[in-house]
């Protein structure tokens, strides 16, 4: 595993896949930034909540796919 310390944005290092677009979604009263694939599935990129309990919820971790 390599840790990369840089002032660059993660999107500059790891460009977005073209078949996915960024959408903002609210799931169980938690605002999320997600990638939406062409088939309509959403993958969590970032939790945008001010509630600390949302960050501890294993179903709301970045990389998880949303059921709805």
C-alpha positions as CSV (number, residue, x, y, z in Angstrom):
1,X,0.0,0.0,0.0
2,X,1.3,3.4,-0.9
3,X,0.3,6.7,0.7
4,X,0.5,9.7,-1.6
5,X,0.8,13.1,0.0
6,X,0.0,15.8,-2.5
7,X,-1.9,19.1,-2.8
8,X,-3.7,17.8,-5.9
9,X,-7.3,16.8,-5.8
10,X,-8.1,13.1,-5.9
11,X,-9.8,13.7,-9.2
12,X,-6.6,15.0,-10.7
13,X,-4.8,11.8,-9.7
14,X,-7.7,9.4,-10.3
15,X,-9.9,10.8,-13.1
16,X,-13.6,10.0,-13.1
17,X,-14.7,7.1,-15.3
18,X,-16.6,8.5,-18.3
19,X,-19.6,6.2,-18.0
20,X,-20.4,7.5,-14.6
21,X,-21.7,11.0,-13.6
22,X,-21.7,12.8,-10.2
23,X,-25.1,13.1,-8.5
24,X,-26.1,14.4,-5.1
25,X,-28.5,12.0,-3.3
26,X,-30.1,11.9,0.1
27,X,-30.3,8.4,1.7
28,X,-32.0,8.0,5.1
29,X,-31.7,11.8,5.8
30,X,-28.0,11.7,4.9
31,X,-26.7,13.9,2.0
32,X,-24.3,12.0,-0.2
33,X,-22.2,12.7,-3.3
34,X,-22.5,9.6,-5.5
35,X,-21.3,8.3,-8.9
36,X,-24.3,7.2,-11.0
37,X,-23.5,4.5,-13.5
38,X,-25.3,4.1,-16.9
39,X,-27.5,1.4,-15.4
40,X,-28.8,3.8,-12.7
41,X,-26.8,2.4,-9.7
42,X,-25.3,4.9,-7.3
43,X,-21.9,4.4,-5.6
44,X,-21.1,6.6,-2.6
45,X,-18.1,9.0,-3.2
46,X,-18.5,11.3,-0.1
47,X,-20.7,11.7,2.9
48,X,-21.8,15.4,3.1
49,X,-23.5,15.2,6.5
50,X,-23.0,17.2,9.7
51,X,-24.2,14.3,11.8
52,X,-21.3,12.3,13.2
53,X,-23.4,9.1,13.3
54,X,-23.7,9.1,9.5
55,X,-19.9,8.7,9.3
56,X,-20.0,5.6,11.5
57,X,-22.8,3.8,9.6
58,X,-21.2,1.0,7.6
59,X,-23.9,1.3,4.9
60,X,-22.9,4.9,4.1
61,X,-19.1,4.4,3.6
62,X,-17.5,5.6,0.4
63,X,-17.3,2.9,-2.2
64,X,-20.6,1.3,-1.1
65,X,-23.4,0.8,-3.7
66,X,-26.8,2.1,-2.7
67,X,-29.8,-0.3,-2.9
68,X,-32.2,2.4,-4.0
